[in-house]
């Protein structure tokens, strides 16, 4: 009976993870509380995950990662990146290699977000579409995370499962022999072949923004002085040769969806337009129209010289997720006006202030330039505007690097456990003022922390109830007909497919007990199975929802859901072809 309850809870949780309407940390908490109420997780152990070394380590690594971003170390790397050749393959090889290297020691998202604007500037400088760079950079951030213990949360979790199995936890660089080989092969593939498989969707003007955003959805009002009054939709579009669509009209608070070509325009009509920024600017200037979003900014209370427009992409940990501009009172709360919104290739049909924000959405905002950095940090958005990039404080780079290297040495030398070493490093980053105190907690991706803390007791219940053993028996039905090593690609592929639709940390918590049971049943070492799960969990290249890095580039790249598997599928196969032999060589059965 206990086993059935666990399977039911996990099955429902998996459906909710894939559905995506309820945030993954809440789904994990619901699963934990359900198992606690049914007695499968003891009350005293229900929240033990929050004190688990893996959870503490992930939080500390996120803080240290943010500190490295703030330190200015990246400036040196940027100067070197700008000196490489101008061919697309060479540029992508260098940029992907740098991101992969950084991801080995930083949070994957942090490494990607740090180098995205730089990479885009370099690609535009060399006259090739930035959209060809975004997906390779996202994949490179995942590949780089394979190389070290701190490169990605799945590696940290796998190390704790090894410890629970009676062995010492994996060391900081125990993942390097396998991970570095996979990362090198992956970066070479991306640079030579992968980028050629990415669909090219060029905008009419490659200089219109840092990213290849083909269309924004925005709203304009027909002012009393506008010359469009009395014209119909067809006349408007014929007279203005810009690539533009009128999706809807708001008239007297009534919505006219997909207005006909002969509908006459009236004063105060609000047109919901789909257009790129260059065409929109020309259209507004020609006809005396006004962006609806700018109407709250008054010249009497605002220094017009301080007002600017900036693009930003919503990140996975943004407080905007699941909200609309209207229900959070975006104008008064953040002191910004939402002018337009872009979501990849998808056409938005609601008014933009009632559109629910998603990770990867690109926002066009009007705000005070003096407050740009603070506002984007508060909203957890990555700024993509044409401006000088703030790459940190150069005078802080050496102290930050010293603290980071000291933490690594203390772990490698066995002086301190990983959790203690990096928590101490995080504290030193704050005390040395490399990381402002206000960023100490905001740099932590709390939904991931809650997810891990909730799923760890759930994973324990999955094992103690006999669920892991049952799945293991099912997977071993035909094992006698094949060599023992054949289970490695099976468990790696299973993990890859699962991580394509749910969070990779949750995938590891579910798959690790199965891997341990398979090793026990076959009387083999658990290490190659745990390594296979670690690789499979981080090699999520098939969908935009498999990892936050993939989601982050979807909007600005204009990618469709089905675009990811085109370079992602051969890269996934390459990871298996390279990864399994490396695992068998360095971690024999």
C-alpha positions as CSV (number, residue, x, y, z in Angstrom):
1,X,0.0,0.0,0.0
2,X,2.8,2.4,0.9
3,X,4.4,1.8,-2.5
4,X,1.2,2.6,-4.3
5,X,0.8,5.8,-2.4
6,X,4.3,6.9,-3.3
7,X,3.8,6.0,-7.0
8,X,0.6,7.9,-7.0
9,X,2.2,11.0,-5.5
10,X,5.1,10.9,-7.8
11,X,2.9,10.3,-10.8
12,X,0.7,13.3,-10.0
13,X,3.8,15.4,-9.3
14,X,5.3,14.4,-12.6
15,X,2.1,15.5,-14.4
16,X,2.1,18.8,-12.6
17,X,5.8,19.3,-13.4
18,X,5.2,18.8,-17.1
19,X,1.9,20.9,-17.0
20,X,3.9,23.8,-15.7
21,X,1.0,25.8,-14.4
22,X,2.1,25.3,-10.8
23,X,5.6,26.3,-9.9
24,X,7.9,23.3,-9.4
25,X,8.9,24.2,-5.8
26,X,5.2,24.3,-4.8
27,X,4.6,20.9,-6.5
28,X,7.5,19.4,-4.6
29,X,6.2,20.9,-1.3
30,X,2.7,19.4,-2.0
31,X,4.3,16.0,-2.6
32,X,6.3,16.2,0.6
33,X,3.3,17.3,2.7
34,X,1.1,14.6,1.2
35,X,3.7,11.9,2.1
36,X,4.1,13.4,5.6
37,X,0.3,13.4,6.2
38,X,0.0,9.8,5.0
39,X,2.9,8.8,7.4
40,X,5.4,7.8,4.7
41,X,7.7,10.6,5.7
42,X,8.1,10.9,9.5
43,X,7.0,14.4,10.8
44,X,10.4,14.9,12.3
45,X,12.1,14.3,9.0
46,X,9.7,16.3,6.8
47,X,11.8,19.4,6.7
48,X,15.2,17.8,7.2
49,X,16.0,18.6,3.6
50,X,16.5,22.2,4.4
51,X,19.6,21.2,6.5
52,X,20.9,18.7,4.0
53,X,24.5,19.4,2.9
54,X,23.5,19.4,-0.7
55,X,21.0,22.2,-0.2
56,X,23.4,24.2,1.8
57,X,26.1,23.7,-0.8
58,X,23.8,24.8,-3.7
59,X,22.9,28.0,-1.8
60,X,26.5,28.8,-1.0
61,X,27.7,28.2,-4.6
62,X,24.9,30.5,-5.9
63,X,26.2,33.3,-3.6
64,X,29.8,32.7,-4.5
65,X,28.8,32.7,-8.2
66,X,27.0,36.0,-7.9
67,X,30.1,37.4,-6.1
68,X,32.3,36.4,-9.0
69,X,29.9,38.1,-11.4
70,X,30.2,41.3,-9.4
71,X,34.0,41.2,-9.1
72,X,35.0,42.3,-12.6
73,X,36.9,39.1,-13.4
74,X,35.0,38.8,-16.6
75,X,36.4,42.0,-18.0
76,X,39.7,40.3,-18.7
77,X,38.0,37.4,-20.5
78,X,35.9,39.8,-22.6
79,X,39.0,41.6,-23.8
80,X,40.5,38.3,-24.9
81,X,37.2,37.2,-26.6
82,X,37.1,40.4,-28.7
83,X,40.5,39.5,-30.3
84,X,39.5,36.2,-31.8
85,X,38.9,35.6,-35.5
86,X,35.7,36.7,-37.4
87,X,34.4,33.3,-38.7
88,X,31.2,32.1,-37.1
89,X,32.6,28.7,-36.2
90,X,35.6,30.3,-34.5
91,X,33.6,32.9,-32.7
92,X,31.1,30.3,-31.4
93,X,33.9,28.0,-30.4
94,X,35.5,30.7,-28.3
95,X,32.3,32.0,-26.8
96,X,30.9,28.5,-26.1
97,X,34.3,27.4,-24.6
98,X,34.4,30.4,-22.3
99,X,30.9,29.9,-21.1
100,X,31.5,26.2,-20.5
101,X,34.7,27.0,-18.6
102,X,32.8,29.5,-16.4
103,X,29.9,27.1,-15.9
104,X,32.3,24.6,-14.3
105,X,32.8,27.0,-11.3
106,X,29.6,29.2,-11.5
107,X,25.9,28.7,-11.6
108,X,25.0,27.7,-15.2
109,X,22.4,30.5,-15.5
110,X,24.8,33.0,-14.0
111,X,27.5,32.1,-16.5
112,X,25.1,32.3,-19.4
113,X,23.6,35.6,-18.3
114,X,27.0,37.1,-17.7
115,X,28.3,36.4,-21.2
116,X,25.1,36.7,-23.3
117,X,25.3,40.5,-23.9
118,X,29.0,40.3,-24.6
119,X,28.6,37.5,-27.1
120,X,25.8,39.4,-28.8
121,X,27.9,42.5,-29.2
122,X,30.7,40.5,-30.7
123,X,28.4,38.7,-33.1
124,X,26.9,41.9,-34.3
125,X,30.3,43.5,-34.6
126,X,31.2,40.6,-37.0
127,X,28.0,40.8,-38.9
128,X,26.3,37.5,-38.2
129,X,23.0,36.9,-36.5
130,X,23.1,36.8,-32.7
131,X,20.4,34.2,-32.8
132,X,23.0,31.7,-34.1
133,X,24.9,32.2,-30.8
134,X,22.2,32.0,-28.1
135,X,21.3,28.3,-28.2
136,X,25.0,27.3,-28.5
137,X,25.8,29.4,-25.4
138,X,22.9,27.8,-23.5
139,X,24.1,24.3,-24.4
140,X,27.6,25.2,-23.5
141,X,26.6,26.3,-20.1
142,X,25.0,22.9,-19.5
143,X,28.1,21.1,-20.8
144,X,30.4,23.1,-18.6
145,X,28.4,22.2,-15.5
146,X,29.4,18.6,-16.0
147,X,33.0,19.2,-15.2
148,X,33.1,19.9,-11.5
149,X,31.1,19.1,-8.3
150,X,30.0,22.7,-8.0
151,X,29.2,23.1,-11.7
152,X,25.5,22.1,-11.3
153,X,23.1,21.0,-8.5
154,X,22.7,17.5,-9.9
155,X,26.4,16.8,-9.3
156,X,26.2,18.0,-5.7
157,X,23.1,15.8,-5.1
158,X,24.8,12.8,-6.7
159,X,27.8,13.2,-4.4
160,X,25.5,13.0,-1.3
161,X,23.9,9.9,-2.6
162,X,27.3,8.3,-2.9
163,X,28.0,9.3,0.7
164,X,24.7,7.8,1.8
165,X,25.7,4.6,0.0
166,X,28.6,4.1,2.4
167,X,31.3,5.6,0.3
168,X,33.1,9.0,0.5
169,X,31.2,11.7,-1.4
170,X,32.6,12.6,-4.9
171,X,35.4,15.2,-4.7
172,X,35.4,18.6,-6.4
173,X,37.2,17.4,-9.5
174,X,36.0,13.7,-9.6
175,X,33.6,14.7,-12.4
176,X,36.3,16.3,-14.5
177,X,37.6,13.3,-16.4
178,X,34.2,12.4,-17.8
179,X,32.7,15.9,-17.8
180,X,35.6,17.6,-19.5
181,X,35.7,15.0,-22.2
182,X,32.0,15.4,-22.9
183,X,32.2,19.2,-22.7
184,X,35.1,19.3,-25.2
185,X,33.4,17.1,-27.7
186,X,30.2,19.0,-27.2
187,X,31.8,22.4,-27.8
188,X,33.5,21.2,-30.9
189,X,30.2,19.8,-32.2
190,X,28.4,23.1,-31.5
191,X,31.1,25.1,-33.2
192,X,31.4,23.0,-36.3
193,X,27.9,21.5,-36.8
194,X,25.4,22.5,-34.1
195,X,24.9,26.1,-35.0
196,X,24.2,25.2,-38.7
197,X,21.2,23.2,-37.5
198,X,19.6,26.2,-35.8
199,X,16.8,27.8,-37.9
200,X,17.7,31.3,-39.1
201,X,15.1,34.0,-38.5
202,X,16.6,37.3,-39.3
203,X,14.9,40.6,-38.6
204,X,14.8,43.3,-41.3
205,X,17.4,45.3,-39.4
206,X,20.0,43.4,-37.5
207,X,20.9,46.5,-35.5
208,X,17.5,47.1,-34.1
209,X,18.3,45.4,-30.8
210,X,21.0,43.4,-29.1
211,X,19.0,40.3,-29.8
212,X,17.2,39.0,-32.9
213,X,13.7,39.9,-31.7
214,X,11.5,39.9,-34.7
215,X,8.3,41.2,-33.2
216,X,7.1,43.0,-30.2
217,X,3.5,43.3,-29.1
218,X,2.6,46.9,-28.1
219,X,-0.3,49.2,-27.8
220,X,-0.8,52.7,-29.3
221,X,-3.6,55.2,-28.9
222,X,-5.0,57.3,-31.8
223,X,-4.6,60.8,-30.5
224,X,-6.9,63.7,-31.4
225,X,-4.3,65.2,-33.7
226,X,-3.5,61.9,-35.5
227,X,-4.1,61.7,-39.3
228,X,-5.3,58.1,-39.0
229,X,-8.8,59.1,-37.8
230,X,-11.3,58.0,-40.4
231,X,-9.0,55.7,-42.3
232,X,-9.6,51.9,-42.4
233,X,-7.1,49.2,-41.5
234,X,-6.3,48.4,-45.1
235,X,-5.5,52.0,-45.9
236,X,-3.3,52.2,-42.9
237,X,-1.3,49.1,-43.8
238,X,-1.0,50.0,-47.5
239,X,0.2,53.5,-46.8
240,X,2.7,52.3,-44.3
241,X,4.9,49.7,-45.9
242,X,6.3,48.6,-42.6
243,X,6.0,44.9,-41.6
244,X,3.2,45.3,-39.1
245,X,0.0,43.6,-38.0
246,X,-3.1,45.0,-36.3
247,X,-4.1,42.2,-33.9
248,X,-7.0,43.9,-32.2
249,X,-8.6,47.3,-31.4
250,X,-9.8,48.4,-28.0
251,X,-12.8,50.9,-28.5
252,X,-14.9,52.1,-25.6
253,X,-13.5,49.3,-23.4
254,X,-14.7,46.7,-26.0
255,X,-12.2,44.5,-27.7
256,X,-12.4,44.0,-31.5
257,X,-10.3,40.9,-32.2
258,X,-8.7,40.5,-35.7
259,X,-10.4,43.7,-37.1
260,X,-11.5,43.6,-40.7
261,X,-9.6,45.5,-43.4
262,X,-12.4,48.1,-43.8
263,X,-13.0,48.9,-40.2
264,X,-12.7,52.7,-39.8
265,X,-10.4,54.0,-37.0
266,X,-11.7,56.5,-34.5
267,X,-10.1,58.9,-32.0
268,X,-8.9,57.2,-28.8
269,X,-8.9,53.7,-30.4
270,X,-6.1,51.6,-28.9
271,X,-4.4,49.5,-31.5
272,X,-2.7,46.3,-30.4
273,X,0.2,46.0,-32.9
274,X,2.8,43.4,-33.8
275,X,5.9,45.0,-35.1
276,X,9.6,45.3,-34.7
277,X,11.0,48.3,-32.8
278,X,12.4,50.1,-35.9
279,X,9.1,50.0,-37.8
280,X,7.1,50.9,-34.7
281,X,9.3,54.0,-34.1
282,X,8.8,55.2,-37.7
283,X,5.1,54.5,-37.5
284,X,4.6,56.5,-34.4
285,X,6.6,59.4,-35.7
286,X,4.8,59.6,-39.0
287,X,1.2,59.6,-37.6
288,X,1.4,61.3,-34.2
289,X,0.5,58.3,-32.2
290,X,1.3,57.6,-28.6
291,X,2.4,54.5,-26.8
292,X,-0.2,53.6,-24.2
293,X,2.5,52.7,-21.7
294,X,4.1,56.1,-21.7
295,X,1.0,58.0,-20.8
296,X,1.8,57.8,-17.0
297,X,5.1,59.6,-17.3
298,X,4.5,63.3,-16.8
299,X,7.0,65.9,-17.9
300,X,6.1,67.9,-14.7
301,X,7.4,65.2,-12.4
302,X,10.0,63.6,-14.6
303,X,13.4,64.8,-15.9
304,X,12.9,63.9,-19.5
305,X,16.7,63.7,-20.1
306,X,16.8,60.9,-17.5
307,X,14.2,58.7,-19.3
308,X,15.4,55.9,-21.5
309,X,14.1,52.7,-23.0
310,X,15.7,49.4,-22.2
311,X,15.1,45.7,-23.1
312,X,15.3,43.0,-20.5
313,X,14.6,39.3,-20.4
314,X,12.7,37.7,-17.5
315,X,14.8,35.1,-15.7
316,X,13.7,32.0,-14.0
317,X,13.9,33.5,-10.5
318,X,12.1,36.7,-11.3
319,X,9.2,37.9,-9.1
320,X,7.4,38.8,-12.3
321,X,6.8,35.1,-13.2
322,X,3.1,34.2,-13.1
323,X,2.1,37.8,-12.7
324,X,0.7,40.5,-15.0
325,X,1.7,44.1,-15.2
326,X,-1.8,45.1,-14.0
327,X,-2.1,42.9,-10.9
328,X,1.4,43.8,-9.6
329,X,0.9,47.5,-10.4
330,X,4.1,47.5,-12.3
331,X,4.2,51.2,-12.9
332,X,4.0,52.2,-9.2
333,X,5.9,49.2,-7.8
334,X,9.0,49.4,-10.0
335,X,8.7,52.9,-11.5
336,X,8.7,51.6,-15.1
337,X,6.4,51.6,-18.0
338,X,5.8,48.4,-20.0
339,X,5.9,49.5,-23.6
340,X,6.0,46.1,-25.4
341,X,6.5,42.4,-24.9
342,X,8.0,39.7,-27.1
343,X,7.7,35.9,-26.6
344,X,9.7,34.1,-29.2
345,X,7.6,33.2,-32.1
346,X,4.3,33.2,-30.3
347,X,1.7,35.8,-31.0
348,X,0.1,37.3,-27.9
349,X,-3.6,38.0,-28.0
350,X,-4.2,39.7,-24.7
351,X,-3.5,43.3,-23.8
352,X,0.1,43.4,-22.7
353,X,-0.7,44.6,-19.2
354,X,-2.9,41.5,-18.7
355,X,-0.4,39.1,-20.2
356,X,1.0,36.6,-17.7
357,X,4.8,36.9,-17.6
358,X,6.9,33.8,-18.4
359,X,10.6,33.1,-18.1
360,X,12.3,34.2,-21.3
361,X,9.9,36.9,-22.2
362,X,11.6,40.1,-23.5
363,X,10.2,43.4,-22.2
364,X,10.6,46.8,-23.7
365,X,10.5,49.2,-20.7
366,X,10.6,53.0,-20.2
367,X,12.4,53.9,-17.1
368,X,14.9,56.3,-15.5
369,X,18.4,55.6,-16.8
370,X,19.8,56.4,-13.4
371,X,17.8,53.6,-11.8
372,X,18.2,51.0,-14.6
373,X,20.6,48.7,-12.8
374,X,18.7,48.7,-9.5
375,X,15.3,48.2,-11.2
376,X,16.5,45.3,-13.4
377,X,18.1,43.7,-10.4
378,X,15.0,44.0,-8.3
379,X,12.9,42.5,-11.1
380,X,15.5,39.8,-11.7
381,X,15.7,40.6,-15.4
382,X,18.7,40.5,-17.6
383,X,19.3,43.9,-19.2
384,X,19.8,43.8,-23.0
385,X,19.7,47.4,-23.9
386,X,22.3,49.2,-26.0
387,X,24.5,50.6,-23.3
388,X,28.0,50.1,-21.9
389,X,28.0,46.8,-20.2
390,X,28.5,46.8,-16.4
391,X,30.9,43.9,-16.0
392,X,31.7,44.4,-12.3
393,X,34.3,46.2,-10.3
394,X,37.8,45.5,-11.5
395,X,39.4,46.4,-8.2
396,X,37.5,43.5,-6.6
397,X,38.6,40.8,-9.0
398,X,41.8,39.7,-7.2
399,X,40.2,39.4,-3.7
400,X,37.2,37.5,-5.2
401,X,39.5,35.2,-7.1
402,X,41.6,34.6,-4.0
403,X,38.6,33.7,-1.8
404,X,37.3,31.4,-4.5
405,X,40.7,29.6,-5.1
406,X,41.1,29.2,-1.3
407,X,37.7,27.5,-1.0
408,X,38.7,25.1,-3.8
409,X,42.1,24.3,-2.3
410,X,40.5,23.7,1.1
411,X,38.1,21.2,-0.4
412,X,40.7,19.4,-2.6
413,X,43.1,19.2,0.3
414,X,40.4,17.6,2.5
415,X,40.6,20.5,5.0
416,X,36.9,21.4,4.8
417,X,33.7,19.8,3.4
418,X,32.3,21.5,0.4
419,X,29.3,22.9,2.2
420,X,31.5,24.5,4.9
421,X,34.2,25.8,2.5
422,X,31.7,27.5,0.2
423,X,29.5,28.9,2.9
424,X,32.7,30.4,4.4
425,X,33.6,31.8,1.0
426,X,30.2,33.3,0.6
427,X,30.5,35.1,4.0
428,X,34.0,36.4,3.1
429,X,32.6,37.7,-0.2
430,X,30.1,39.8,1.8
431,X,32.5,40.9,4.5
432,X,35.1,42.0,1.9
433,X,32.3,44.0,0.2
434,X,32.6,42.2,-3.1
435,X,29.0,41.2,-2.8
436,X,26.6,43.9,-1.2
437,X,24.7,42.6,1.8
438,X,21.4,43.2,0.1
439,X,22.4,40.7,-2.6
440,X,23.4,38.0,-0.2
441,X,19.9,36.5,-0.1
442,X,18.6,37.7,-3.5
443,X,21.4,35.9,-5.3
444,X,20.0,32.5,-4.0
445,X,17.5,30.8,-6.4
446,X,15.0,30.1,-3.6
447,X,12.6,28.0,-5.7
448,X,15.4,25.6,-6.5
449,X,16.4,25.5,-2.8
450,X,12.8,24.7,-1.8
451,X,12.5,22.1,-4.6
452,X,15.7,20.3,-3.4
453,X,14.8,20.5,0.3
454,X,11.3,19.1,-0.4
455,X,12.4,16.4,-2.9
456,X,15.1,14.9,-0.7
457,X,12.6,13.4,1.9
458,X,10.4,12.4,-1.1
459,X,13.3,10.5,-2.6
460,X,13.9,8.8,0.7
461,X,10.3,7.7,0.8
462,X,10.5,6.4,-2.7
463,X,13.4,4.2,-1.6
464,X,12.1,3.0,1.8
465,X,8.6,2.2,0.4
466,X,10.1,-0.2,-2.1
467,X,9.3,1.9,-5.1
468,X,12.9,2.2,-6.3
469,X,13.3,-1.6,-6.0
470,X,10.1,-2.2,-8.1
471,X,11.3,0.1,-10.8
472,X,14.8,-1.5,-10.7
473,X,13.2,-5.0,-11.2
474,X,11.3,-3.7,-14.2
475,X,14.5,-2.3,-15.7
476,X,16.4,-5.5,-15.1
477,X,13.9,-7.9,-16.8
478,X,16.0,-8.4,-19.9
479,X,19.4,-7.6,-18.3
480,X,20.6,-11.2,-18.5
481,X,20.5,-11.0,-22.3
482,X,22.9,-8.0,-22.5
483,X,26.3,-7.2,-21.0
484,X,26.2,-5.3,-17.6
485,X,27.6,-2.1,-19.1
486,X,24.5,-1.8,-21.4
487,X,22.5,-0.6,-18.4
488,X,24.6,2.6,-18.3
489,X,23.2,4.1,-21.6
490,X,19.7,2.9,-20.6
491,X,19.8,4.7,-17.2
492,X,21.5,7.8,-18.8
493,X,18.9,8.0,-21.6
494,X,16.0,7.6,-19.1
495,X,17.5,10.4,-17.0
496,X,17.9,12.6,-20.1
497,X,14.2,12.1,-21.1
498,X,13.0,12.8,-17.6
499,X,15.1,15.9,-17.3
500,X,13.7,17.2,-20.6
501,X,10.4,17.8,-18.9
502,X,11.1,18.3,-15.2
503,X,13.7,20.1,-13.2
504,X,17.1,18.2,-13.3
505,X,17.6,18.3,-9.6
506,X,14.3,16.6,-9.1
507,X,15.3,14.1,-11.7
508,X,18.4,13.2,-9.8
509,X,16.6,12.7,-6.6
510,X,14.3,10.2,-8.3
511,X,16.8,8.4,-10.4
512,X,19.7,8.0,-7.9
513,X,17.9,5.4,-5.7
514,X,17.1,3.4,-8.9
515,X,20.8,3.6,-10.0
516,X,22.0,2.4,-6.6
517,X,19.5,-0.5,-6.6
518,X,20.5,-1.6,-10.1
519,X,24.2,-1.6,-9.0
520,X,23.3,-3.6,-5.9
521,X,21.2,-6.1,-7.9
522,X,24.0,-6.7,-10.4
523,X,26.7,-6.7,-7.7
524,X,28.5,-3.9,-9.4
525,X,30.1,-0.6,-8.3
526,X,27.5,2.2,-7.9
527,X,29.9,4.9,-9.2
528,X,29.4,4.4,-13.0
529,X,25.6,4.4,-12.5
530,X,25.7,7.6,-10.4
531,X,27.9,9.2,-13.0
532,X,25.5,8.2,-15.8
533,X,22.7,9.8,-13.9
534,X,24.7,13.0,-13.3
535,X,25.5,13.3,-17.0
536,X,22.0,12.5,-18.1
537,X,20.4,15.1,-15.7
538,X,22.6,17.9,-17.0
539,X,22.5,17.0,-20.7
540,X,19.1,18.5,-21.3
541,X,19.2,19.8,-24.9
542,X,15.9,18.6,-26.3
543,X,13.4,21.1,-25.1
544,X,13.3,24.8,-23.9
545,X,11.8,23.7,-20.6
546,X,14.4,21.1,-19.7
547,X,16.7,23.7,-18.1
548,X,16.6,27.4,-17.3
549,X,19.4,28.1,-19.7
550,X,17.3,26.8,-22.6
551,X,14.3,28.9,-21.4
552,X,16.4,32.0,-21.0
553,X,17.4,32.2,-24.7
554,X,14.0,31.2,-26.2
555,X,12.4,34.6,-26.2
556,X,15.3,36.7,-27.4
557,X,16.3,34.1,-29.9
558,X,12.8,33.8,-31.4
559,X,13.1,30.0,-31.1
560,X,10.1,27.7,-31.4
561,X,9.7,24.7,-29.1
562,X,10.6,22.3,-31.9
563,X,13.9,24.2,-32.7
564,X,15.8,22.7,-29.8
565,X,15.8,19.1,-30.8
566,X,17.4,19.8,-34.2
567,X,20.9,20.6,-32.7
568,X,19.9,19.0,-29.4
569,X,19.2,15.5,-30.5
570,X,22.6,14.9,-32.2
571,X,24.3,16.6,-29.3
572,X,22.4,14.2,-26.9
573,X,23.6,11.2,-28.9
574,X,27.1,12.5,-28.9
575,X,27.0,12.9,-25.1
576,X,26.0,9.2,-24.8
577,X,28.6,8.0,-27.3
578,X,31.4,9.9,-25.6
579,X,30.1,9.7,-22.0
580,X,29.5,6.0,-21.6
581,X,33.1,4.9,-22.6
582,X,34.6,7.6,-20.5
583,X,32.5,6.5,-17.5
584,X,33.6,2.9,-18.0
585,X,37.2,3.9,-18.3
586,X,37.5,6.1,-15.3
587,X,34.7,4.5,-13.1
588,X,34.8,0.8,-14.0
589,X,32.0,-1.6,-13.1
